[in-house]
Amino acid sequence: MSKRIILITGANKGIGLETARQLAREGHTVIVAARDGAKAEGAVAELARDGLKAEAVTLDVTDAASIARAAEQVGSRHGKLDTLINNAGVVNEPWGTTTSQTTLAQWRDTFEANVFGLVAVTQAFLPLVRKSEAGRIVNVSSILGSLTLHAEPSSPIYDMKSVAYDSSKSAVNQYTIHLAHELRDTTIKVNSAHPGWVKTDLGGEQAPMEVEDGAKTSVWLATLPADGPTGGFFHMHDRLPW
């Protein structure tokens, strides 16, 4: 695929930053978005030390004005966006919190960032993605959003329940299906990505995967060829159950 203009939310650290690094290595124009502009600039500086070029933009997915400013800046700089990677997300439940103990505040804060923020960013940038010859939207989800696996006693996630976070990722997957359906007659492809259980601030040191591997699914979906899938839920190249 030809060189692309790619924006990644929550890209100042963890999987987002590693995704930016891998895409920059491929020669794409990478826009590092973070709610703290100084941290976005810091990530760009870190990439520059590795000989990689990237741009920074301030984007708080829970702030409508911040989203609008970021979309205007990207539009002014580039006139289009080839790939949007909705990577930003939060977990507000301490591990072990039961379903009945999860507070409404935890539910609301989780959905504000993981669902409403993702939708708001997508709506703001979709006009720019439509200007691409081959637009791609990647929604970073989680295997913990799989209803099928949560309901199956033999599955590896059966006892890994964090109801607000898991439900937010199920909602992201539903949004992926619906948006892909809307855009099915265009060149835009929309998919959900499960990075894996990765050693990050969110995943913890006990996670089995390194961050380099955690970025691979988003990198693949961000640069899908014309015959690639849309409306799917993937880890690496494997399709996951909804």
C-alpha positions as CSV (number, residue, x, y, z in Angstrom):
1,M,0.0,0.0,0.0
2,S,1.2,3.5,-0.8
3,K,2.3,5.8,2.0
4,R,-0.6,6.9,4.1
5,I,-1.6,9.7,6.5
6,I,-2.5,7.9,9.8
7,L,-3.8,9.4,13.1
8,I,-3.6,7.4,16.3
9,T,-5.4,8.5,19.4
10,G,-3.8,7.8,22.8
11,A,-0.5,7.4,21.0
12,N,1.9,8.9,23.6
13,K,2.6,5.6,25.2
14,G,2.1,1.9,25.2
15,I,0.5,0.2,22.2
16,G,-0.5,3.5,20.6
17,L,3.1,4.7,20.6
18,E,4.4,1.3,19.4
19,T,1.8,1.4,16.6
20,A,3.1,4.8,15.6
21,R,6.7,3.6,15.6
22,Q,6.0,0.6,13.4
23,L,3.9,2.6,10.9
24,A,6.5,5.4,10.8
25,R,9.2,2.8,10.0
26,E,7.1,1.8,7.0
27,G,7.3,5.4,5.8
28,H,3.7,6.6,6.6
29,T,2.9,10.0,7.9
30,V,2.0,9.4,11.5
31,I,0.0,11.8,13.6
32,V,0.5,11.1,17.3
33,A,-2.7,12.3,19.2
34,A,-2.9,12.6,22.9
35,R,-5.0,14.6,25.4
36,D,-1.9,16.2,26.8
37,G,-0.1,18.1,24.0
38,A,3.2,18.0,25.8
39,K,3.1,14.3,26.0
40,A,2.2,14.0,22.3
41,E,5.2,16.2,21.5
42,G,7.3,14.1,23.8
43,A,6.3,10.9,21.9
44,V,7.2,12.6,18.6
45,A,10.6,13.5,20.1
46,E,11.1,9.9,21.2
47,L,10.4,8.7,17.7
48,A,12.8,11.3,16.3
49,R,15.6,9.9,18.4
50,D,15.0,6.6,16.6
51,G,15.2,8.4,13.3
52,L,11.5,8.4,12.7
53,K,9.3,11.3,11.7
54,A,5.9,12.0,13.2
55,E,3.5,14.9,13.9
56,A,1.8,15.8,17.2
57,V,-1.8,16.9,17.8
58,T,-3.7,17.5,21.0
59,L,-6.8,15.5,21.1
60,D,-8.9,14.6,24.2
61,V,-11.5,12.1,23.1
62,T,-13.9,13.3,25.9
63,D,-13.7,16.9,24.9
64,A,-15.8,18.0,21.8
65,A,-13.9,21.2,21.3
66,S,-10.5,19.4,21.4
67,I,-11.8,16.9,18.9
68,A,-13.0,19.6,16.5
69,R,-9.7,21.5,16.8
70,A,-7.7,18.4,16.0
71,A,-9.9,17.5,13.0
72,E,-9.5,21.1,11.7
73,Q,-5.7,21.0,12.1
74,V,-5.4,17.7,10.3
75,G,-7.6,18.9,7.5
76,S,-5.6,22.1,7.1
77,R,-2.3,20.2,7.1
78,H,-3.2,17.3,4.9
79,G,-6.6,17.7,3.3
80,K,-7.5,14.1,4.1
81,L,-6.9,11.2,6.5
82,D,-6.2,7.7,5.2
83,T,-6.4,5.8,8.4
84,L,-7.9,6.6,11.8
85,I,-6.8,4.3,14.7
86,N,-9.1,4.7,17.7
87,N,-6.6,3.5,20.3
88,A,-7.4,5.7,23.3
89,G,-9.1,3.9,26.1
90,V,-9.4,3.6,29.9
91,V,-10.1,1.0,32.6
92,N,-11.8,2.4,35.7
93,E,-12.5,-0.8,37.6
94,P,-9.9,-2.2,40.0
95,W,-9.2,-5.9,39.2
96,G,-11.6,-8.1,41.1
97,T,-14.4,-5.6,41.2
98,T,-17.6,-7.7,40.9
99,T,-20.4,-6.8,38.5
100,S,-22.7,-5.7,41.3
101,Q,-20.0,-3.6,42.9
102,T,-19.2,-1.7,39.8
103,T,-20.5,1.9,40.4
104,L,-22.5,4.0,38.0
105,A,-19.6,6.5,38.0
106,Q,-17.3,3.7,36.8
107,W,-19.7,2.7,34.0
108,R,-20.2,6.3,32.9
109,D,-16.5,7.2,32.9
110,T,-15.6,4.1,31.0
111,F,-18.2,4.6,28.3
112,E,-17.4,8.3,28.0
113,A,-13.9,7.5,26.9
114,N,-14.1,4.1,25.3
115,V,-17.4,4.4,23.5
116,F,-18.7,8.0,23.2
117,G,-15.3,9.4,22.7
118,L,-14.5,6.9,20.0
119,V,-17.7,7.6,18.2
120,A,-17.2,11.4,18.5
121,V,-13.7,11.2,17.1
122,T,-14.8,8.9,14.3
123,Q,-17.7,11.3,13.4
124,A,-15.3,14.3,13.4
125,F,-12.7,12.6,11.2
126,L,-14.9,10.6,8.8
127,P,-15.2,13.5,6.3
128,L,-11.4,13.5,6.0
129,V,-11.3,9.7,5.7
130,R,-13.9,9.8,2.9
131,K,-11.4,12.0,1.0
132,S,-8.9,9.1,1.0
133,E,-8.7,6.7,-2.0
134,A,-8.7,3.8,0.5
135,G,-9.8,4.9,3.9
136,R,-9.3,2.6,6.9
137,I,-10.8,2.9,10.4
138,V,-9.3,0.7,13.2
139,N,-11.2,0.5,16.5
140,V,-9.0,-0.9,19.2
141,S,-11.2,-3.3,21.1
142,S,-10.4,-6.3,23.3
143,I,-11.2,-10.0,23.4
144,L,-12.9,-9.1,26.7
145,G,-15.7,-7.6,24.6
146,S,-16.5,-11.0,23.1
147,L,-20.0,-12.1,24.4
148,T,-19.4,-15.5,22.9
149,L,-16.3,-16.2,24.9
150,H,-17.6,-14.6,28.1
151,A,-20.5,-17.0,28.1
152,E,-18.5,-20.1,27.4
153,P,-17.2,-21.8,30.6
154,S,-14.3,-23.4,28.7
155,S,-13.0,-20.1,27.2
156,P,-9.8,-18.5,28.4
157,I,-11.6,-15.3,29.5
158,Y,-14.6,-16.9,31.3
159,D,-13.4,-15.8,34.7
160,M,-11.9,-12.5,33.6
161,K,-14.9,-10.2,34.2
162,S,-14.7,-6.4,34.4
163,V,-18.3,-5.5,33.4
164,A,-18.0,-1.8,32.5
165,Y,-14.8,-2.2,30.5
166,D,-15.9,-5.4,28.8
167,S,-19.3,-3.9,28.0
168,S,-17.6,-0.9,26.5
169,K,-15.6,-3.0,24.1
170,S,-18.7,-5.0,23.2
171,A,-20.3,-1.7,22.2
172,V,-17.2,-0.7,20.2
173,N,-17.5,-4.0,18.3
174,Q,-21.2,-3.3,17.6
175,Y,-20.3,0.2,16.3
176,T,-17.7,-1.4,14.1
177,I,-20.3,-3.7,12.5
178,H,-22.8,-0.9,12.0
179,L,-20.3,1.6,10.5
180,A,-18.8,-1.0,8.2
181,H,-22.3,-1.8,7.0
182,E,-23.0,1.9,6.3
183,L,-19.7,2.2,4.4
184,R,-19.9,-1.1,2.6
185,D,-20.3,0.4,-0.8
186,T,-17.3,2.7,-0.4
187,T,-13.5,2.0,-0.3
188,I,-13.4,2.5,3.5
189,K,-12.8,-0.5,5.6
190,V,-13.8,-0.6,9.4
191,N,-12.5,-3.3,11.7
192,S,-12.0,-4.0,15.4
193,A,-8.6,-5.1,16.7
194,H,-7.7,-7.1,19.8
195,P,-4.1,-6.3,20.6
196,G,-3.6,-9.2,23.0
197,W,-2.7,-9.1,26.7
198,V,0.3,-6.8,26.5
199,K,2.8,-5.4,29.0
200,T,1.5,-1.9,29.3
201,D,0.1,0.4,32.0
202,L,-3.3,-1.2,31.3
203,G,-2.1,-4.8,30.8
204,G,0.4,-4.9,33.7
205,E,3.8,-6.6,34.0
206,Q,2.2,-10.0,34.2
207,A,1.0,-9.9,30.7
208,P,2.5,-12.5,28.4
209,M,2.9,-10.3,25.2
210,E,5.4,-7.6,24.5
211,V,4.2,-4.2,23.2
212,E,5.9,-4.8,19.9
213,D,3.5,-7.7,19.2
214,G,0.5,-5.9,20.7
215,A,0.8,-3.2,17.9
216,K,0.8,-5.7,15.0
217,T,-2.9,-6.1,14.6
218,S,-3.6,-2.4,14.4
219,V,-0.7,-2.0,11.9
220,W,-2.1,-4.7,9.7
221,L,-5.7,-3.3,9.7
222,A,-4.4,0.2,9.2
223,T,-2.8,-0.7,5.9
224,L,-5.2,-3.3,4.5
225,P,-5.2,-3.9,0.8
226,A,-8.3,-3.4,-1.3
227,D,-9.3,-7.1,-1.0
228,G,-8.9,-7.0,2.8
229,P,-11.8,-7.6,5.3
230,T,-14.2,-5.1,6.7
231,G,-16.7,-5.3,9.6
232,G,-14.5,-7.9,11.4
233,F,-12.9,-8.5,14.8
234,F,-9.3,-9.7,14.7
235,H,-6.2,-10.6,16.6
236,M,-3.2,-10.7,14.3
237,H,-4.8,-12.2,11.2
238,D,-7.3,-14.5,13.1
239,R,-11.0,-13.6,13.3
240,L,-12.4,-13.6,16.8
241,P,-16.0,-14.5,17.8
242,W,-18.3,-11.5,18.7
